[in-house]
């Protein structure tokens, strides 16, 4: 590996610094002067200008890297996910070594010689800036709007025909499934199977009343009404999602069975006819926040009848409460995750009884891969919809997100609860699961 003294090119100097911190150089570097350094068989990190390094001087962290990538000052040639994986693997094996005073002075001299010292570059304009108290109704509305109200056409391009923006359920690993090989089984079929699995776990029957808290683009509402004959009500705080669902309801003639409201979960009333027979909340709890999670749990308990069921599909993280600086600033502001056992404890506190836990972590890797493939297939269309910086945000988001599930740093679970009746009965079969997909 070149050292700072043996290679005086820009890339060589940078490779020496990175190697001192990480103990190795997991990627190849190509600098703005055309110089290269690092393993030839690794993805190549391209530094297009001195501004990229100036960002890292001011923010030597994930945030500095993210800002440089979003701004197009840093790029990656080759497999982005592989590059991220190599860095994570190296950091996990050998934590970064922080420089001592002498090294800091030497590195400062290198920065001066490279011409990267200067004022802090402004953050890319795509970065989220939210006002107000965290997880107040106004700020939650702004956070949801930032991510979900970008463009319905964007989500229609990336997602399946159900517009399901959550982890799918694949009956088999798509890498080995014969159906995937001939194209007959893909993300659309896997999302259909997820919706069917949720409906079966909730025990939906014709005439039952279902509430979907955080209904997204209505995939569960429409599926449950059309295939299980329920009366489905959804709430969302995204105006674009509400409008999209209302359009589909009108087109499919479901106005007598499906209703969607622009409403915060904290404001959902118990209907005049009583609590709902079943309540679902699919990957919405991540937006609730630690401070409001007790209110969220009490709301689900209040809105389901005794003997009814609640299904929460939630992402989990064993230690970090949020998705990191990049996710916080560019994808899902104010996102909060917790270990699965903490989520179960908080949802159980008002009186819900846990009946089933199913981890579908690997399925999220497969789901995100499908979305990433669509992004690359329709790259020019996505750029036309949200601009080159927006498209780069999605590329980094999907590459990093899929990797976290594949490597087990994040999980996702379907948590099935019952609200016991006065006599203690759960309303669920005690001897066998009745929802297995065959």
NORMO-V165890 format. One record per helix or strand of 2 or more residues. SS is the DSSP state (a for helix, b for strand). FROM is the first residue (numbers start at 1). TO is the last residue. If there is no record, write none. Layout:
# NORMO-V165890
ss:SS from:FROM to:TO
ss:SS from:FROM to:TO
This chain:
# NORMO-V165890
ss:a from:10 to:22
ss:b from:28 to:30
ss:b from:36 to:37
ss:b from:44 to:47
ss:a from:50 to:58
ss:a from:62 to:70
ss:b from:74 to:77
ss:a from:80 to:93
ss:a from:101 to:114
ss:a from:137 to:148
ss:a from:152 to:158
ss:a from:178 to:181
ss:a from:187 to:201
ss:b from:209 to:213
ss:a from:219 to:228
ss:b from:231 to:236
ss:a from:239 to:251
ss:b from:258 to:262
ss:a from:265 to:267
ss:b from:276 to:282
ss:a from:285 to:287
ss:a from:290 to:303
ss:b from:304 to:316
ss:a from:325 to:330
ss:a from:340 to:348
ss:b from:352 to:359
ss:a from:361 to:377
ss:a from:379 to:406
ss:b from:411 to:419
